[in-house]
Every structure is written in structure tokens, then in C-alpha cells.
Amino acid sequence: MSDSRLFGWDLVKPASGQVVAPTERLPWPSTFVLGVQHVIAMFGATVLAPLLMGFDPNVAILMSGIGTLIFFAVTGGRVPSYLGSSFAFIGVVIAATGYAGQGPNANLGVALGGIIACGVVYMLLGALVAATNRRHHRQKPVVAGMEVDEIEDGAATHWIEKLMPPVVTGAVVAVIGLNLAQVPIKNMAPTAFDTWMQALTFITVGLVAVYTRGMVQRLLILVGLIVASLVYAVLTNGLGLGKPVDLSAVMAAPWFGMPNFHAPTFKADALLIIAPVAIILVAENLGHLKAVSAMTGQDMNPYIGRAFIGDGLATVISGAGGGTGVTTYAENIGVMAATKIYSTAMFVVAALIAIVLGLSPKFGALIQAIPLAVMGGVSIVVFGLITMSGAKIWVDNRVDFTQNGNLLVAAITLILGTGDFTLKFGGLSLSGIGTATFGAILLNLLLNRRRFA
């Protein structure tokens, strides 16, 4: 498939277990089924993130589909990825808006302005990476007889990895989870019954994660949420132990209709808090692209800049309409790894299905009917997993904490973010995750400066 033939996949009928490349596709009925599978894979996280921030889940799903199509177009249909709601925005949005964890976010416009600013920063970083890529290709260096591609690998992103090494990205990701810890515990369990339901929910998710296999295990959050909601309904609607589940809004909602779009507003404080999330999105997207390269055997380095631009543009458009910031999804990469099918055609199908779901008010009403306590229990799991994914970055990259520079960068960053350390600049303030993010980068440059010599 050439760049000029955006939808011109090569039709293949591979044997079981054979790899299907990004530029190839299976027959359309099989591609449709694979697209549905990818919708299921992204569904739990993409719906959960807007609920935790007080966003309209219909808009978030709709924008995830539109964003995936934008990403597909910008990357020339060469990078297989789905763009869903990013959890990296949850902490900063809650910090910028003061959201208490229940119902619509009253300061949604402020969050959207910050999300747009983050997308713009992300696009600028992508443009810089793309320009670096082009410069290296024009120079076409030859060293000791090596091919150009052998010495270009990673050249365009070397400066990013140097500025944000694993000790920095791991600390910032961990802070996002820790900063959120009080939200489900303090704001999403108003009664003793709700507290017990939170515990039952995260135990249920844990049991699904450990004792199931295959796709059920991959959808541990979604399956755990459904099971816990059914138990909640039995205990409340059946036994009268708590606030019953109300499905009247679901029954009254039409099958199809436009979601509730929302306009952004721009406030400097919110921009300073939310825009730095671009750093996390860069690290996340870069890691996903490297994983896809390893699995497909195809070099994704030439598309890194375009992938950043596509993700950033999708985030800008999502924020402009009332949706969450978006990012490439590890869940969908996991599905590709399991199936060995990397065709970008199935992501076009998945995006179109997501758009249809986003245009269904009945679907949105069903999501809104999820009990608050169940959402709180799921939130505890999700925020904990975010925290541990930061620690996993350290482990996977073998960060050496016997080095005082690394130890102090991580230690100080964690406390700055968790304790909501705030710096004021006249009428502006930078707090929590914002100070932790900038602090981690600056501390690393200061304390590990010998590595930059």
C-alpha cells in the first residue's frame, strides 16, 4: 500500500498464525469481526476515563473514533493503533477543575482548554521529530560501511529519550495515580454500604484478572465492573440495602441522536497544569510504536513524528468538541500481539463502530447508570495500576536507584505530586502533577548532568 493509496490494502488469506502486515487486510467480513474485537478491547478504559473526569462518555467514544481516523490519515495508514481516552489526563483535569468525582464536571470548559493546549504542544513536538527525521534522511550518512537505516534508528527521538529518561517518565506516571488516590476513597463512597461495595468491586476485578484467561482476562476492568454492578443491583433493588439502580433514563433515551458537545474556555492556570501531559503522551506513544516495530518487523521510526502529530491533532479536535485527550492504546496492541494481525483496516472499522456508539444516547444513559460505588471500586484499581505502570517503567528499563541522582529525582517527584506541592507565579499557580512533571525534568537535568556531557 503506497501513501497515495490510503485505503488500498493488499488482500490476503493467510494460514492460521501467519502475520498480517499493516498494509494488508483480510476479507471484509473477517476485518469487521476483528474491528469489533478492538472496540471491545478499548471500550472499558475509553468509557471509564470520561466518567472519572465528569465528561460525557458519548462524546468521548465519538471522538475516539474520529481521532483514530485522523491518526490513520496522518500516518498514511501505516501505523496500526486505536486512539482512546487517555488516563494521563485524569489527575490534571481533576486538579484543574476541582471535580469531586460524581456527575457532570461543572468546570468542563476549563479542562477542554487545557486538553487543546496539550494537543498543540504534542503536535509541535511531533513536527520537531518529523523535521529531525527528514534531516537525517537527507544527510544519508555512511559509517564503516553500515547502511543508513542501521545508524538512523532512534536518531529522531534520541533527544526526547535523553530529556525524559525512564527515571523521569516512571516517576511522572506513578504520580498521576497517587495524586488521584483520594478521589474514589473520599468522594465516591458516601455510605458504609458504598464502601463495602467498593471493596467487593476491586476484589471482583482482581479475581477476573487472576483466575480467567483469554479475552475475558484482557477485559478485566469491564468484566469486573459488569459483575459488580449486577451484585449491586441484587443487594439494592432486590434487598434494599442501598440506593437502587435506576434504568428509567436508559429506557427513555432514544437509540440515535447527537451527544452533548461542549465548548472550551482557556485559563492560564489550567493550561499550565494540563499541557505538560504531552510529555507522558510522547513517552507512551513512543513505547507503543517500538512495540509495534518489534512485533511486525517493520521499521516505524519514519512515522514517529507523524504519529505524534496525528495523536496531537486528534486530542485538539476531541477537546474542541467536549471529549477527552486521546492516546494510542496498549490494550489494542495486546490484541494484535495475540492475533498476529496488524492490518490498519480493522482500526478503520473499529473507529466507525465507535462513532456509531457515540451517536447513541441510549448507550450513554446506560453508562451513566453505573452505580457510583462500583465506579469507585474500579477507580481504585485503575489508579493503582497507573501508579504501578510507572514503577514498571523503572523495572523494565533497569533504572539504577543506587545512583543518588535517580533516587532523588524519583523520591522528590513522588512527594511533590502526591502532596500537591504548589508554586505561585503572580496570579498563576502550578500544583501537583504540574510541579511534579516539570520538577522531574529539571531535577534530572540538574542531578544527572554528568550523563549529558
Residue pairs with C-beta under 8 A, 6 or more apart in sequence:
1 8
1 9
1 10
1 23
1 24
1 77
1 78
2 8
3 76
3 77
3 78
6 72
6 73
6 76
6 77
7 77
7 348
9 23
9 24
9 25
9 77
9 343
9 344
9 345
10 23
10 24
10 25
11 24
11 25
11 26
11 27
12 20
12 24
12 25
12 26
13 26
13 27
14 20
14 26
17 340
18 340
19 296
19 297
19 340
19 341
19 342
20 26
20 340
20 341
20 342
20 343
21 296
21 298
21 342
21 343
22 77
22 78
22 79
22 80
22 296
22 298
22 342
22 343
22 344
23 77
23 78
23 343
23 344
24 343
25 31
25 343
25 345
25 346
26 34
26 341
26 343
26 345
31 343
31 345
31 346
31 349
32 349
34 339
34 341
34 343
34 346
34 349
35 346
35 347
35 348
35 349
35 350
35 352
35 353
36 349
36 350
36 353
37 215
37 335
37 339
38 82
38 332
38 335
38 346
38 347
38 350
39 350
39 353
39 354
39 357
40 215
40 219
40 222
41 82
41 218
41 219
41 329
41 331
41 332
41 334
41 335
42 64
42 82
42 84
42 329
42 331
42 332
42 350
42 354
43 219
43 222
44 219
44 221
44 222
44 225
45 84
45 85
45 87
45 221
45 329
45 331
45 382
46 60
46 61
46 64
46 84
46 85
46 329
46 354
47 57
47 60
47 61
47 85
47 367
48 85
48 221
48 225
48 375
48 378
48 382
49 55
49 60
49 84
49 85
49 86
49 87
49 89
49 90
49 324
50 56
50 57
50 59
50 60
50 85
50 323
50 324
51 57
51 367
51 368
51 370
51 375
52 90
52 94
52 101
52 183
52 375
52 379
52 382
53 89
53 90
53 93
53 94
53 97
53 99
53 105
53 111
53 324
54 97
54 99
54 101
54 103
54 104
54 105
54 106
54 108
55 105
55 108
55 111
55 322
55 323
55 324
56 104
56 259
56 260
56 262
56 322
56 364
57 364
57 367
57 368
58 259
58 260
58 357
58 358
58 359
58 360
58 361
58 363
58 364
58 367
59 259
59 260
59 261
59 262
59 321
59 322
59 323
59 358
60 85
60 318
60 323
60 324
60 358
61 354
61 357
61 358
61 363
62 259
62 321
62 323
62 354
62 355
62 357
62 358
62 359
63 314
63 317
63 318
63 321
63 322
63 323
63 324
63 326
63 358
64 82
64 83
64 84
64 85
64 318
64 323
64 326
64 351
64 354
64 358
65 350
65 351
65 352
65 353
65 354
65 355
65 357
65 358
66 314
66 317
66 318
66 351
66 355
67 83
67 311
67 314
67 315
67 317
67 318
67 326
68 81
68 82
68 83
68 314
68 347
68 348
68 350
68 351
68 354
69 348
69 351
69 352
70 83
70 310
70 313
70 314
70 317
71 79
71 81
71 83
71 307
71 310
71 311
71 314
71 328
72 310
72 344
72 347
72 348
72 351
73 310
74 306
74 307
74 309
74 310
74 313
75 303
75 306
75 307
75 310
76 303
76 306
77 344
78 300
78 303
78 344
79 289
79 292
79 300
79 303
79 306
79 307
79 344
80 292
80 296
80 336
80 342
80 343
80 344
80 346
80 347
81 288
81 292
81 307
81 328
81 329
81 332
81 333
81 347
82 328
82 329
82 332
82 347
82 350
82 351
83 311
83 314
83 326
83 327
83 328
83 329
84 326
84 327
84 329
84 331
85 323
85 324
85 325
85 326
86 277
86 281
86 284
86 315
86 324
86 325
86 326
86 327
87 176
87 382
87 386
88 173
88 176
88 277
88 280
88 281
88 284
88 325
88 327
89 111
89 115
89 118
89 274
89 277
89 324
89 325
90 176
90 180
90 383
91 175
91 176
91 177
91 179
91 180
91 432
91 433
92 114
92 176
92 273
92 274
92 276
92 277
92 432
92 433
92 434
93 99
93 105
93 111
93 114
93 115
93 274
94 101
94 180
94 183
95 179
95 273
95 420
95 431
95 432
95 433
95 434
96 107
96 110
96 111
96 114
96 269
96 270
96 273
96 274
97 105
97 106
97 107
97 108
97 110
97 111
97 270
98 107
99 105
99 106
99 107
100 183
100 187
101 183
101 184
101 187
101 188
101 376
101 379
102 187
102 188
102 372
105 111
108 262
108 322
109 262
109 263
109 264
109 265
110 265
110 267
110 270
111 270
111 274
112 262
112 263
112 264
112 265
112 319
112 320
112 322
113 264
113 265
113 266
113 267
113 270
113 271
113 319
114 270
114 271
114 273
114 274
114 275
114 319
115 264
115 274
115 315
115 318
115 319
115 324
115 325
116 264
116 266
116 315
116 316
116 319
116 320
117 266
117 271
117 274
117 275
118 274
118 275
118 276
118 277
118 278
118 281
118 315
118 319
118 325
119 278
119 312
119 313
119 314
119 315
119 316
119 317
119 318
119 319
119 325
120 275
120 312
120 316
121 275
121 276
121 278
121 312
122 278
122 281
122 282
122 308
122 311
122 312
122 315
123 308
123 309
123 312
123 313
123 316
124 312
125 160
125 278
125 282
125 308
125 312
126 305
126 306
126 307
126 308
126 309
126 310
126 311
126 312
127 305
127 309
128 305
129 156
129 157
129 160
129 304
129 305
129 308
130 156
130 304
130 305
130 306
130 308
130 309
131 305
132 155
132 156
132 159
132 305
133 155
133 156
133 301
133 302
133 304
133 305
136 152
136 155
136 156
137 148
137 152
137 302
140 148
141 148
141 151
142 148
143 151
149 299
152 301
153 299
153 301
154 161
154 301
156 301
156 304
156 305
157 286
157 301
157 304
160 282
160 283
160 286
161 286
162 452
163 441
163 445
164 279
164 282
164 283
164 441
165 397
165 444
165 448
166 393
166 394
166 396
166 397
166 399
167 394
167 399
167 406
167 409
167 410
167 444
167 448
168 409
168 413
168 440
168 441
168 444
169 279
169 280
169 283
169 390
169 393
170 390
170 391
170 392
170 393
170 394
170 397
170 399
170 410
171 390
171 409
171 410
171 413
171 414
171 436
171 440
172 279
172 280
172 390
172 413
172 417
172 433
172 436
172 437
172 440
173 280
173 283
173 386
173 387
173 389
173 390
173 393
174 386
174 387
174 388
174 389
174 390
174 391
174 414
175 390
175 413
175 414
175 416
175 417
175 418
175 433
175 436
175 437
176 280
176 386
176 387
176 390
176 417
176 433
177 383
177 384
177 385
177 386
177 387
177 388
177 389
177 390
178 383
178 387
178 414
178 417
178 418
179 417
179 418
179 420
179 432
179 433
179 436
180 379
180 383
180 386
181 383
181 418
183 379
183 383
184 198
184 375
184 376
184 377
184 379
184 380
184 383
185 376
185 380
188 194
188 198
188 372
188 373
188 375
188 376
188 379
189 195
189 197
189 198
189 373
189 376
190 372
191 242
193 235
193 241
193 242
193 373
194 242
194 372
194 373
194 376
195 373
197 228
197 231
197 232
197 235
197 242
197 371
197 373
197 374
197 376
197 377
198 373
198 374
198 376
198 377
198 380
199 377
200 228
200 231
200 377
201 224
201 225
201 228
201 373
201 374
201 376
201 377
201 378
201 380
201 381
202 224
202 377
202 378
202 380
202 381
204 224
204 227
204 228
204 231
204 377
205 220
205 221
205 224
205 225
205 228
205 377
205 378
205 381
206 224
206 381
207 224
208 216
208 217
208 220
208 223
208 224
208 227
209 217
209 220
209 224
212 220
212 223
216 223
218 331
218 334
218 335
221 378
221 381
221 382
224 378
224 381
225 370
225 374
225 375
225 378
228 374
228 377
228 378
229 245
229 370
229 371
229 374
232 242
232 245
232 371
232 373
232 374
233 244
233 245
235 241
235 242
236 242
236 243
236 244
236 245
236 371
237 244
237 245
242 373
243 371
245 369
245 371
246 369
247 366
247 369
249 365
249 368
249 369
250 362
250 365
250 366
250 369
252 365
253 361
253 362
253 364
253 365
254 361
254 362
255 360
255 361
255 362
256 359
256 360
256 361
257 359
257 360
257 361
258 359
259 322
259 358
259 359
259 361
259 364
260 322
261 321
261 322
262 321
262 322
263 322
264 319
264 320
268 427
268 428
269 428
269 429
272 428
272 429
272 430
272 434
273 430
273 431
273 432
273 433
273 434
276 433
276 434
276 437
276 438
277 325
277 437
278 312
279 437
279 441
280 437
281 311
281 312
281 315
281 325
281 327
282 308
284 327
284 328
285 307
285 308
285 311
285 327
285 328
286 304
288 328
288 329
288 330
288 333
289 300
289 303
289 304
289 307
289 328
290 300
291 333
291 337
292 298
292 300
292 333
292 336
292 342
293 299
293 300
293 301
295 333
295 336
295 337
295 342
296 342
300 307
307 328
311 326
311 327
311 328
314 326
315 325
315 326
318 324
318 325
318 326
319 325
332 347
336 342
357 363
393 399
394 401
394 410
399 406
399 410
400 406
401 407
401 410
403 448
404 447
405 444
405 447
405 448
406 448
408 443
408 447
409 440
409 443
409 444
409 447
409 448
412 439
412 443
413 436
413 439
413 440
413 443
414 436
415 421
416 432
416 435
416 436
416 439
417 432
417 433
417 435
417 436
420 431
420 432
421 431
421 432
421 435
421 436
421 439
422 429
422 430
422 431
422 432
422 435
423 429
423 430
423 431
423 435
424 430
430 438
445 452
